[in-house]
Amino acid sequence: MRLDRGTIVLVELDPTVGHEQRGVRPCIAVSDPAVNVDQRFPLIAVVPVTGTKGEGALYPELAPGKSGLTKASFALIDQLRSVDKRRIRRVFGRISKDELAAVEQGLQLFLGLGEPE
């Protein structure tokens, strides 16, 4: 399965431990699709999505619509994780270019990959 960055997928996140996001929830695919296809194991990096408003660069807002989200939502950058593709239950749509840029900026900040723009 090839998933472009910014694709919204429904993912089974359980089992979890502690403060990790749990349950079946929408997530944003954020890993490079070319890397995912060539991996020995079928893993993909995802950022879970929530309907609960967050503040700051680690919780960019996502609009409903073409993404497949039904209400205003927020990416949980600090919950970034790799999951086996077998956890994906459904593919919805894609977030906008501006939303993906905000997610990328949050990832840059969270991972300490340089100064965000």
N, C-alpha and C positions, 0 to 999 in steps of 0.2 A: 504494500500500500504506500503510495507516494502522497505526501501531504505538504502543500506549500506553507511557508511561514505565514502566520496570520489566519490560518484556517481554524474555525471553531469546531471542536469535536466533543462529543459526550463521552466521558471517561469514568470508569469504575475505579475509584481511588482507594477503596478498602482492600486489605486491612491497613490501618494507620496507627500511629503512636503519638501520644501527647497532643500538641497543638496543630498537627498536620490537618489539612482540609480532608474531609472524609465524604464518603457517599458517592453517588453518581452525579456528576456535575459537568457543566460545560467547561472546557479548557481551550486555551489558545496554543496551537502548535508553534514553537519558536525555534526549533532546530533546523539546520540546513537540510533540505530534502535530498540533495545529492549525497550528503554524508549518511543520512538515514538509510538510503537504499543500499549503500556499500558496506554497512555494518555487519559484523559477524552475528550479532544478536539484534533482533528487531526492536530497538529502543527508539523512543522519540522524547524530546524535551517539551514539556507543556507548562503553561502557567494557568492555574485554576481561575475561575471567574465566580464572582459573587454578586448578589443584589444589594449587599450592605455597603453603604458609601464609606470609602476610605479617603484619607487626606494625604496629599503629597505625591511625589514622583513615583512612589512604589505602588500606587493604586490608581492608574489612569482610568478615566471614564470611557465606557464603550456604549455606543448607541444601539438600540434595537433596529431591526430591518434586514438588510442583505446578509448580515452576519448570521442570521438565524436566531439571534437573541430576541426574546419577546418583551423585555423591559430594559430600562437603563441599568447597566451593570458596571462592575469594576474589576480590572485585572488585579490579581494578588501576586505581584512580582516576587514578594518574599516567600512565596510557596512554590517557587520553581522546582520542578522535579522531572526525572526521567521515568518513563513508564514503558512497559512492554506494549507493543501495538495491539496485542490481544485484549487489552483493557478498553480499547476504543469500541463503543457501542454504536455510534452514529456520527456521520459527518454532516454539519449544518451548512455553513457558508464561510465568508471571510470578513474580517474587520477591514475598515478603510485604511488607506495608506497613512493618513494622519494618525489614526489610532495605533497602527503598527509602529510608527515612528515614536509615539509616546511610550509604548511597551518596550521598544529597544532602548530608549533613553533610561527607563527605569531599570532594565537589566544591566545596562552599563554602570549605573550608580550602585546597584545591589552587589554586582560582582567586582566592583573596583577596577573597571577597565578603562579608566581615564575620566576626565572631566566631562560631564554631560553638557550638551550645547545649550 
